[in-house]
Amino acid sequence: MDVFQERAEELEKHEFMMGRNRGRLAVSLDVLTDALVLVGQHGVYCQSARQPGKPALDIQIITKAIGDAKELIATVMTDLKAARHRRGNETEKE
């Protein structure tokens, strides 16, 4: 099953509220958040031998990569919202 079928309800809800692109980005953030939770749980059991109390290095790298991806998506969503707002203000002025 592809992501559009698997997450059809979420996509429909978010696309309706935010528009197609921002809605899909919002669902992408949710998917990445779910992945972070799973990696975090795995990190509890896979401790680093070199750094006791910290997750294994590969878990740390994965966590950072997912966090970075979330940050990039969030900035795109913010930019899209600002662009939409600017277009709305320009239309009102005319």
N, C-alpha and C positions, 0 to 999 in steps of 0.2 A: 504494500500500500504506500503510495507516495504522500509527501507532506501535505499536499492540498486536500487529499481525502482524509488523512489522519487528523488534521487540525481544521477541518472545514468549519466547524461551529465557531472556534476562536477567530479564524480568519474573517468569517462573515461579520461577526460582532465588531471586531476592531476596524475592519475596512469601512463598515457603515459609520462608525463614530469618527474615524480619523481620515478617511479617504484610503484609496487602494495602497499607495506606497507607504504612507506612515503606518497604516494598519498592519501591513506585512512586516514592517520593521519592528513594530511593537510585539508581534507574535515571535519574531526572531529573538528579541530580547528575552521573552518568556522561555523559549527553548534553551537559550544560553544559560539563563538562570537555573533551569532544571539541571543542566549539565554541571554547573558549578556546585550545586547541592550534592549531586552524585559523586563528583570528584572529591569534594570535601569529606564526605562520609568515607570514601575509600582512603583518603589521606589519614584518617584517624587510625586505621589498621596498618597502613604501610608507612611506618616511621623511618626516618633517616638514621642510618648507622652513625654517620658523622655528626649529625645535629640532633641529639635526642630531644623529643618533644615537638619536632617539626616533621611535616610530611616528607616522603622521599623526594629527591630532586626532580624526578619526572613529573610527579604530582604538582610540585611547586611551579614548574614550567607550564604545565597544562592550565593550571588555575590562573596564572598571569595572562596567558594567551586568550583565554575565554574572557577574562576581565577587560583586557584591551579591546577585544572585539565588541563587547558590550558598550564600552566608552565611545568607540567610533560610530556605532549605530546610533547611540543617543545623540551625538553631535549632528549627525545627518538629519535625524528627526527634528531637532531644534532648528536647524537651518531651513528645512522644508516648511516648518510652521511659520517661521519669520518671513519667508518668501511669500507664503500664502497671505499672511497678514498685510505685508506691503502691497501686494496686488489688490487686496480688498480696499485698502486706504486710497490707492490711486484711482480705483473705480468710483469711490465715493466723491472724490474731488471733481470729477468730470461732470 
